[in-house]
Structures are given as C-alpha cells and as structure tokens.
Amino acid sequence: MHEKQFESLRKKGLSDAAVEKALAKIASRERHQPLYNVSPYAFTKLLGDANGMAKNLTAYIKGFSPKVREIFEKFEFEKEIEKLDEANRLFEVVRALSALISNAPFALPLSG
C-alpha cells in the first residue's frame, strides 16, 4: 500500500528521516499509530517463492516503519528466520501465519 508513496518520496531526493516522517503522517490518518510497510511483499507473494523465503521475509520486515523494525530487532527475528530456514521450517511457519492472519476476526492488511 505504501510502497508507491515510498518510491515517490525517494525520487524527490528526501532524506530517510523525511521519508519516514511523511509516511508516518500518511499512515496516521488510517491508524492510531503510524504503521506502514514499504516492501513489495505480502504473505501471498512470500509463499509464491519458497526458495527466496528467508531473503524476502527479511526484506518484508525491513520495510516496516521504524518502531516496528525496533521490535523485530529486539527479538532478533532475522536470526530466527535463519534458524527456521536452515531447518527447512520457514515456509511452513509463514504459511501457518498467513492462514491465521487471513482467518482472523479482524481486518489486517497482508500487503505492504
């Protein structure tokens, strides 16, 4: 969702901080907290590339707004992604998570 806005702001030559501030302002209209994702990935797209799952999931996580990235970094999700990938479990975990989210009783957009 915010990927196109991100690209547009980057083309204007704005600093990373200015881009994040603009995206936070846009996202704040839709939510109480400025949550956005600028990656080109959604769970359905992640599931479509089993071989690139670890790399693409990491890019998806890095596409979130700064506060969300801080949470992922605090819990060292990239290390967990590597462990799951090495154990050939990452695809199954992402597929299960995707099913849980898509069947949740609330609306949660799966795209960036």
C-alpha positions in Angstrom: 0.0 0.0 0.0 2.7 2.5 1.0 5.3 1.1 -1.4 4.3 3.6 -4.2 4.3 6.5 -1.8 7.7 5.5 -0.6 9.2 5.3 -4.1 7.7 8.7 -5.0 9.2 10.3 -1.9 12.6 8.7 -2.5 12.6 10.0 -6.1 12.2 13.5 -4.7 15.6 13.1 -3.0 14.3 13.4 0.5 16.4 12.1 3.4 15.5 8.8 5.1 14.2 10.8 8.1 12.0 13.0 5.9 10.6 10.0 4.1 9.8 8.2 7.3 8.1 11.3 8.7 6.0 11.7 5.6 5.0 8.1 5.6 4.1 8.2 9.3 1.9 11.2 8.6 0.1 9.3 5.8 -0.3 6.1 8.0 -1.5 8.1 11.0 -4.7 9.0 9.1 -5.6 5.3 9.0 -4.4 4.2 12.4 -3.7 5.4 15.9 0.0 4.6 15.4 1.9 5.3 12.2 2.4 1.7 11.0 3.4 1.2 7.4 5.3 -1.2 5.2 7.1 -0.1 2.0 8.3 -3.5 0.9 6.9 -5.1 -2.3 5.9 -8.2 -0.3 2.7 -9.6 1.1 2.3 -13.1 2.6 0.8 -14.5 -0.6 3.8 -13.2 -2.5 6.2 -14.6 0.1 4.6 -18.0 -0.2 5.0 -17.9 -4.0 8.8 -18.0 -3.7 9.8 -20.8 -1.3 13.4 -20.7 -2.4 13.7 -16.9 -1.6 11.6 -17.0 1.5 14.3 -16.1 4.0 15.6 -13.2 1.9 12.1 -11.9 1.0 10.8 -12.2 4.6 13.7 -10.3 5.9 13.1 -7.6 3.2 9.4 -7.5 4.3 10.4 -7.0 7.9 12.9 -4.2 7.0 10.1 -2.5 5.0 8.1 -1.7 8.2 8.0 1.7 9.9 10.9 2.4 12.4 9.0 1.4 15.6 8.0 -1.9 14.2 11.5 -2.6 13.0 12.8 -1.9 16.5 10.5 -4.7 17.8 11.7 -7.1 15.2 15.3 -6.2 16.0 14.8 -6.5 19.7 13.5 -10.1 19.3 16.2 -10.9 16.7 13.8 -12.1 14.1 16.5 -12.2 11.4 18.3 -14.9 13.5 15.1 -16.8 13.9 14.4 -16.6 10.2 17.9 -18.0 9.5 17.3 -20.9 12.0 14.0 -21.8 10.5 15.3 -21.6 7.0 18.3 -23.9 7.9 15.9 -26.4 9.5 13.6 -26.3 6.4 10.7 -25.0 8.5 10.4 -21.4 7.4 7.9 -22.0 4.6 5.6 -23.9 6.9 5.7 -21.2 9.6 5.0 -18.4 7.1 2.2 -20.5 5.6 0.6 -21.1 9.0 1.0 -17.5 10.0 -0.6 -16.4 6.7 -3.6 -18.7 7.3 -4.0 -17.4 10.9 -4.0 -13.8 9.7 -6.3 -14.3 6.8 -8.8 -16.1 9.1 -8.6 -13.6 11.9 -11.9 -12.0 13.1 -10.4 -8.5 12.3 -9.1 -6.9 9.2 -5.3 -6.9 8.9 -3.9 -6.0 5.5 -1.3 -8.5 4.4 0.3 -6.3 1.8 3.0 -3.7 2.3 
